[in-house]
Amino acid sequence: MKRCIGILIIGGILVSLITPGFAAPRIKDIAYVEGVRENQLLGYGLVVGLNRTGDRQTSFPTLQTVGNMLRRLGIYISPNEVESKLKTRNIAAVMVTAKLPPLARPGTKIDVVVSSIGDATSLEGGVLLQAPLQAADGKVYAVAQGSLSTGLGVTGNTRGGASLTVARVPEGAYVEREVPATIVTENAISIILKEPDFTTASRVIENINEQLGGLRATASDAGYVRVKIPEEYQDNIVGFVSLIENVPIIPDARAKVVINERTGTIVAGKDVKIATVGVSHGNINVQVTNQRQYSETSAGSSEDTLTKVIEQSVNESSSANGTGMKNMEVIEESVSVNDLVQSLNALGVAPKDLIAILQAIKEAGALHAELEVL
């Protein structure tokens, strides 16, 4: 039996918000308030205390940085002496990166990531010296320093294949300057959708207006919603933003199938449909038809069911045409990718075969969805 492939079903599930066990996403899960976002920080520094795993003596940036640092500390060393006498195997030049959280105040601690830019072989056991972190405007917003953590296991020299020249300093930087945030403009706040969509924006407007009891929300495009602040919240902006963030919303989703050929993973939305198409792949014959079946229930009523017949031919020479070629089976319109994949999984179809079938169906124009291959 060949290895089966799993499928994750996602997408817009239009379920009533009062359905037991179903919790709708909130606006804060799919959008953010304009002016409240992270900022990237970047800096350059030195890691010291390495056990002969640092940069080689031929690493000019490291030598120059060490010489400049010693001179600032009152220890004079000429450029010639730096290159001829200074040993740097226990030192490494690194780039330091961090994310400045929204509304962070001076004194807030943030994590930093340290990455070697020289030829150091490992940063394990090192200590990052004080390194200022700048934003895109060139101003220093945080200062980092501290002991590095590479996440080494008990083996001492491996970390699941990850590089030892990248390390973290948990809470290794102090915020020194806050980023000004303007949340309210012209007596309104702006909601930015993380994934712009006209249907989702329309639902956001409808749900917010229903929550506030008036025409307060408007949109200029698929990703930008403006909400006017009611009179009763003029002095309580925090409460108003909290109210808007917690409004439930069911976002819409495009029909899309994502395939990762390296891992054999398929992710598809539940509304992805397949048009009528014939499929013959290797020794696999597929037939999926929409039929109306009637089954007697206790109340004497009938119900519609989807009949799926999927056969795997194991003896091609017994085909009807006598040429060793199989008859092409037909997939009827409106069958979902979920139905097809689940049925093929039951037969143990290999991931590569399933991926090839879906790609061929897309090329034939019968897959009503966007197909993305990673």
Rosetta blueprint (number, residue, H / E / L):
1 M L
2 K L
3 R L
4 C L
5 I L
6 G L
7 I E
8 L E
9 I E
10 I E
11 G L
12 G L
13 I L
14 L L
15 V L
16 S L
17 L L
18 I L
19 T L
20 P L
21 G L
22 F L
23 A L
24 A L
25 P L
26 R E
27 I H
28 K H
29 D H
30 I H
31 A E
32 Y E
33 V E
34 E L
35 G L
36 V L
37 R L
38 E L
39 N E
40 Q E
41 L E
42 L E
43 G E
44 Y E
45 G E
46 L E
47 V E
48 V E
49 G L
50 L L
51 N L
52 R L
53 T L
54 G L
55 D L
56 R L
57 Q L
58 T L
59 S L
60 F H
61 P H
62 T H
63 L H
64 Q H
65 T H
66 V H
67 G H
68 N H
69 M H
70 L H
71 R H
72 R H
73 L L
74 G L
75 I L
76 Y L
77 I L
78 S L
79 P H
80 N H
81 E H
82 V H
83 E H
84 S H
85 K H
86 L L
87 K L
88 T L
89 R L
90 N L
91 I E
92 A E
93 A E
94 V E
95 M E
96 V E
97 T E
98 A E
99 K E
100 L E
101 P L
102 P L
103 L L
104 A L
105 R L
106 P L
107 G L
108 T L
109 K E
110 I E
111 D E
112 V E
113 V E
114 V E
115 S E
116 S E
117 I L
118 G L
119 D L
120 A L
121 T L
122 S L
123 L L
124 E L
125 G L
126 G L
127 V E
128 L E
129 L E
130 Q E
131 A E
132 P E
133 L E
134 Q E
135 A L
136 A L
137 D L
138 G L
139 K L
140 V E
141 Y E
142 A E
143 V E
144 A E
145 Q E
146 G E
147 S E
148 L L
149 S E
150 T L
151 G L
152 L L
153 G L
154 V L
155 T L
156 G L
157 N L
158 T L
159 R L
160 G L
161 G L
162 A L
163 S L
164 L L
165 T L
166 V E
167 A E
168 R E
169 V E
170 P E
171 E E
172 G E
173 A E
174 Y E
175 V E
176 E L
177 R L
178 E L
179 V L
180 P L
181 A L
182 T L
183 I L
184 V L
185 T E
186 E L
187 N L
188 A E
189 I E
190 S E
191 I E
192 I E
193 L E
194 K L
195 E L
196 P L
197 D L
198 F H
199 T H
200 T H
201 A H
202 S H
203 R H
204 V H
205 I H
206 E H
207 N H
208 I H
209 N H
210 E H
211 Q H
212 L H
213 G L
214 G L
215 L L
216 R L
217 A E
218 T E
219 A E
220 S E
221 D E
222 A L
223 G L
224 Y E
225 V E
226 R E
227 V E
228 K E
229 I L
230 P L
231 E H
232 E H
233 Y H
234 Q L
235 D L
236 N L
237 I H
238 V H
239 G H
240 F H
241 V H
242 S H
243 L H
244 I H
245 E H
246 N L
247 V L
248 P E
249 I L
250 I L
251 P L
252 D L
253 A L
254 R L
255 A L
256 K E
257 V E
258 V E
259 I E
260 N E
261 E L
262 R L
263 T L
264 G L
265 T E
266 I E
267 V E
268 A E
269 G E
270 K L
271 D L
272 V L
273 K E
274 I E
275 A L
276 T L
277 V E
278 G E
279 V E
280 S E
281 H E
282 G L
283 N L
284 I E
285 N E
286 V E
287 Q E
288 V E
289 T L
290 N L
291 Q L
292 R L
293 Q L
294 Y L
295 S L
296 E L
297 T L
298 S L
299 A L
300 G L
301 S L
302 S L
303 E L
304 D L
305 T L
306 L L
307 T L
308 K E
309 V E
310 I E
311 E E
312 Q E
313 S L
314 V L
315 N L
316 E H
317 S H
318 S H
319 S L
320 A L
321 N L
322 G L
323 T L
324 G L
325 M L
326 K L
327 N L
328 M L
329 E E
330 V E
331 I E
332 E L
333 E L
334 S L
335 V E
336 S E
337 V H
338 N H
339 D H
340 L H
341 V H
342 Q H
343 S H
344 L H
345 N H
346 A H
347 L L
348 G L
349 V L
350 A L
351 P H
352 K H
353 D H
354 L H
355 I H
356 A H
357 I H
358 L H
359 Q H
360 A H
361 I H
362 K H
363 E H
364 A L
365 G L
366 A L
367 L E
368 H E
369 A L
370 E E
371 L E
372 E E
373 V E
374 L L
